[in-house]
Amino acid sequence: VKNDVPSRRTLADSLKDSHDPPESVSWPFIINNMMSKDGPPSEEDLVTLKALRSKILSVSKKGSTNGFELDMPLTWFLLYVITHKYEKKFIPYDDLKEFCIQSSYLDREDADHQFEGMLTLFHMLGFYAFFDHTETSREWICTDITALYGEFANLLTVHFKKPLSFKCKAARKFHRSGIIRQADFEELFNEVGINEAIPKKWLLEVIHHLGLAAKYQSDPEEYFMP
């Protein structure tokens, strides 16, 4: 696993060396509030657990036409806690999957199927952002949806600033025309404060998929973001 993948030891900081949980539980998804062997969990942990239980149960009710019934591993919750605490919110697909396998959050013989299921669930619950509509969009996972919103905002707010406030030509051209040209990706994203760790092409694919930008059928690629 590469160095930018979170360490499993991070779990100790957030769950105080909790007991190993059962591998899976059936509906309803039960989360144990007394996970710490050093005493009751903190008020912050209780709020987190309560919010997670509420979200999961709201979409897992039996008989609900919009819900689902699954055996969901409780270890996935521990992974969510680790990635939620981890400072980097954009992680390559293959790196996160390998971390999950090595840390026993997935069974190696069925890792692909389980990982896809976990990502789909977390995306539905709003924990992660995982877009599988193209090969490019599948390459990265955002483990905190608010971090992704923040990157969108960095681009959208360009139109509300004065052109002369920008240092680079790429930002001024984008402000004037709304067009993002491939040749300007690096310069523009640096100017507006996009996270350097995020692949530019991946972010633009996501923005296009969500309807925030139109993609021209051109080579090199161009996007229009009004």
Secondary structure in CASP SS format (residue, H / E / C, confidence):
PFRMAT SS
TARGET T0000
AUTHOR 0000-0000-0000
METHOD secondary structure of the structure
MODEL  1
V C 1.00
K C 1.00
N C 1.00
D C 1.00
V C 1.00
P C 1.00
S C 1.00
R C 1.00
R C 1.00
T H 1.00
L H 1.00
A H 1.00
D H 1.00
S H 1.00
L H 1.00
K C 1.00
D C 1.00
S C 1.00
H C 1.00
D C 1.00
P C 1.00
P C 1.00
E C 1.00
S C 1.00
V E 1.00
S C 1.00
W C 1.00
P C 1.00
F C 1.00
I C 1.00
I C 1.00
N C 1.00
N C 1.00
M C 1.00
M C 1.00
S C 1.00
K C 1.00
D C 1.00
G C 1.00
P C 1.00
P C 1.00
S C 1.00
E H 1.00
E H 1.00
D H 1.00
L H 1.00
V H 1.00
T H 1.00
L H 1.00
K H 1.00
A H 1.00
L H 1.00
R H 1.00
S H 1.00
K H 1.00
I H 1.00
L H 1.00
S H 1.00
V H 1.00
S C 1.00
K C 1.00
K C 1.00
G C 1.00
S C 1.00
T C 1.00
N C 1.00
G C 1.00
F C 1.00
E C 1.00
L C 1.00
D C 1.00
M E 1.00
P C 1.00
L C 1.00
T H 1.00
W H 1.00
F H 1.00
L H 1.00
L H 1.00
Y H 1.00
V H 1.00
I H 1.00
T H 1.00
H H 1.00
K H 1.00
Y C 1.00
E C 1.00
K C 1.00
K C 1.00
F E 1.00
I E 1.00
P E 1.00
Y H 1.00
D H 1.00
D H 1.00
L H 1.00
K H 1.00
E H 1.00
F H 1.00
C H 1.00
I H 1.00
Q H 1.00
S C 1.00
S C 1.00
Y C 1.00
L C 1.00
D C 1.00
R H 1.00
E H 1.00
D H 1.00
A H 1.00
D H 1.00
H H 1.00
Q H 1.00
F H 1.00
E H 1.00
G H 1.00
M H 1.00
L H 1.00
T H 1.00
L H 1.00
F H 1.00
H H 1.00
M H 1.00
L H 1.00
G C 1.00
F C 1.00
Y C 1.00
A E 1.00
F C 1.00
F C 1.00
D C 1.00
H C 1.00
T C 1.00
E C 1.00
T C 1.00
S H 1.00
R H 1.00
E H 1.00
W E 1.00
I E 1.00
C E 1.00
T C 1.00
D C 1.00
I H 1.00
T H 1.00
A H 1.00
L H 1.00
Y H 1.00
G H 1.00
E H 1.00
F H 1.00
A H 1.00
N H 1.00
L H 1.00
L H 1.00
T H 1.00
V H 1.00
H H 1.00
F H 1.00
K C 1.00
K C 1.00
P H 1.00
L H 1.00
S H 1.00
F C 1.00
K C 1.00
C C 1.00
K H 1.00
A H 1.00
A H 1.00
R H 1.00
K H 1.00
F H 1.00
H H 1.00
R H 1.00
S H 1.00
G C 1.00
I E 1.00
I E 1.00
R E 1.00
Q H 1.00
A H 1.00
D H 1.00
F H 1.00
E H 1.00
E H 1.00
L H 1.00
F H 1.00
N H 1.00
E H 1.00
V H 1.00
G C 1.00
I C 1.00
N C 1.00
E C 1.00
A C 1.00
I C 1.00
P C 1.00
K H 1.00
K H 1.00
W H 1.00
L H 1.00
L H 1.00
E H 1.00
V H 1.00
I H 1.00
H H 1.00
H H 1.00
L C 1.00
G C 1.00
L C 1.00
A C 1.00
A E 1.00
K E 1.00
Y C 1.00
Q C 1.00
S C 1.00
D C 1.00
P C 1.00
E C 1.00
E E 1.00
Y E 1.00
F E 1.00
M C 1.00
P C 1.00
END
